[in-house]
Amino acid sequence: MLDLKTIRQNFDTVQATLNRRGGGYDLQTVIDLDQQQREIEGTRSQLQARSNEIGKAVGQKIREGADPKGPEVAALREEGNQVKAQLGELEPQERELKAQIEAILLGIPNLPSDTTPDGKDESENVEVRRWGDEYLPKDSAALKPHWEVGEAMGILNFERSAKIAQSRFVALMGVGAALERALITYMLDRHTQHGYTEVIPPYLVNTASLTASGQLPKFAEESFQCKNDDLWLSPTAEVPVTNLHRDEILTAEDLPFHYCSFTPCFRREAGSYGRDTRGLIRLHQFNKVEMYKFVRPETSEDEHQALVKDAEAILQGLKLPYRVIELCTGDLGFSANKTYDLEVWLPSSSTYREISSCSNCGDYQARRANIRFKESGKKGTQFVHTLNGSGLAIGRTMAAILENYQQPDGSVKVPEVLQPYMGREWL
């Protein structure tokens, strides 16, 4: 979340930066509530000090020989009771104001980076680069969409999945399941070989974990909740991995921490009805390999660029054409201050589609999760910076393979880097 002290001391600058996102976020209410809370806190501190003085005065009078039940001591005790009554009224008021301030701050997104381009929506995102034009299929018009190819081959079954669950689920059959497994293993192997520590976290997460990572309260309707427990199905490995170090003070010398994690992900896709109703692009359940970093603030920008390169390396290994897009302020994710999306080419629709989103969250998530670090020999602590990126979304990668590696006869070649994992050249 945003730092209340920074808002208080640099209100105009913070509000102007937040306005770059659009959305009409108003920080004045936070300032007004903060002023009320600080005034009450000042009054409460004065009353608490007076209460302590009265307690000492009563003891002093009795030690000097005053009658414990006499009028002088009784007057002091009566004043003390009045002060305690006032404190009893102020303390819940202060708690309520603090709760209101926190609730508002939890609903305010991260400030965009100074280098994030301004724009109202995704139409104003900036293309940074393209890769793999030499791998573009020669005759895209003749290629079928991935769901038709997969259903014809018997490796994607949406009809039986709807019977088991509902629409927007898929059962992977035969070599389809093997391809999914090969992709997961290939991605994890690549990331761990390049210094990431593999993590298999819980797939159910509690409310505190979702709040710390920025999913709650903003995206409650997008998540599946277990009503009988304080547990939710995780929408992305970003959530549990963020919380590996919640409420911890890390040692500066141990940073950075680089993690990679395969998890199933569960999302309602509440705001996307009517979009991508067929195929693997927008499912309620999908698999993903996630990369996550805890780093020192001064290294986060370089770490972000390296994160993007690590995601690109997967697409390059698979020889899938893609482009890198820098998101503008109007399309920036809630917790991010700067984001690059990787979009893979899907020939059947003659368009690029997001397959990875690599974000720098600065200290935004760390403040929510209270993750700090301390340098030896120095006083105080600092918040870490957190970064996350898909490396990659498995279903969308499979969709890209089924289309880009599709042959004129409808068969699909297995990408060369996956052949050792699958023991075959063709699906």
Buried (B, 14 or more C-beta within 10 A) or exposed (E): BBBBEEBBEEBEEBBEBBBBBBEEBEBEEBBEBBEBBEEBBEBBEEBBEBBEBBBEBBEEBBEEEBEEEEEEBEEBBEBBEBBBEBBEEBEEBBEEBBEBBEEBBBEBBBBBBEEBBEBEEEEBBEEEEEBBEEBEBEEBEEBBBBBBBBBEBEBBBBEEBBEEEEEBBBBBBEBBEBBBBBBBBBBBEBBEEBEBEEBEBEBBBBBBBBBBBBBBEBBBEBBBEEEEEEBBBBBBBBBBBBBBBBEEEBEBEEBBBBBBBBBEBBBBEEEBEEEBEBBBBBBBBBBBBBBBBBBBBEBBBEBBEBBBEBBBBBBBBBBBBBBBBBBBBBBBBBBBBBBBBBBBBBBBBEEBBBBBBBBBBBBBBBBBBEBBBBBEEEEEBBBBBBBBBBBBBBBBBBBBBBBBBBEEEEEBBBBEBBBEBBEEEEB
